[in-house]
Amino acid sequence: MNKLTVLFYITFFAAVHGLTEEEKMAIHEDCFSQSGVSEEMASKVMDGVFVDDPKLKLYILCFAKKVGIMNDSGDIQVDVFRAKLGTKVPDEVKLNEIIAKCAIKKGTPEETIFALSRCTHGNKS
Ligand SMILES: *[C@@H]1O[C@H](CO)[C@@H](O)[C@H](O)[C@H]1NC(C)=O
């Protein structure tokens, strides 16, 4: 993936709001190499396709931790999530609905953040 593609596709996550391009690239490069996810899989996320793949989950988890949406205990940081998502979903009622529906703790941190991402994406428009 070239740099422009990467920037485009990680901007897709409301999570990167407020970061500089350098910060976004750094997070991507770190998480990309840590998780071992394939470019093809990662770029599918752009189309809203969250393939149920362990490496993709690791990528998203790494990402979420770096931007502060999830902490090291695997707990969703609801305030951070709300602040980031609020930049894409200005309607407070809708925002609260999404949080109530999507910020649900699952069995593992990977599952939690994967479900949150998929759920949030399905709710955005
Ligand atoms: C993670 O967040 C949860 C709830 O917000 C908190 O109870 C827990 O202590 C935090 N863990 C760490 C390692 O910061």
The ligand as a MOL file (V3000), in Angstrom:
LIG
                    3D

  0  0  0     0  0            999 V3000
M  V30 BEGIN CTAB
M  V30 COUNTS 14 14 0 0 0
M  V30 BEGIN ATOM
M  V30 1 C -8.7410 0.2760 32.2350 0
M  V30 2 O -10.0020 0.9110 32.3210 0
M  V30 3 C -10.8750 0.3660 33.3000 0
M  V30 4 C -12.2490 1.0360 33.1880 0
M  V30 5 O -12.2260 2.2720 32.5610 0
M  V30 6 C -10.2360 0.5530 34.6890 0
M  V30 7 O -11.0670 0.0180 35.6790 0
M  V30 8 C -8.8710 -0.1200 34.6940 0
M  V30 9 O -8.2400 0.1140 35.9180 0
M  V30 10 C -8.0060 0.3980 33.5660 0
M  V30 11 N -6.7610 -0.3800 33.5110 0
M  V30 12 C -5.5540 0.1930 33.3060 0
M  V30 13 C -4.3840 -0.7350 33.2050 0
M  V30 14 O -5.4030 1.4100 33.1670 0
M  V30 END ATOM
M  V30 BEGIN BOND
M  V30 1 1 1 2
M  V30 2 1 1 10
M  V30 3 1 2 3
M  V30 4 1 3 4
M  V30 5 1 3 6
M  V30 6 1 4 5
M  V30 7 1 6 7
M  V30 8 1 6 8
M  V30 9 1 8 9
M  V30 10 1 8 10
M  V30 11 1 10 11
M  V30 12 1 11 12
M  V30 13 1 12 13
M  V30 14 2 12 14
M  V30 END BOND
M  V30 END CTAB
M  END
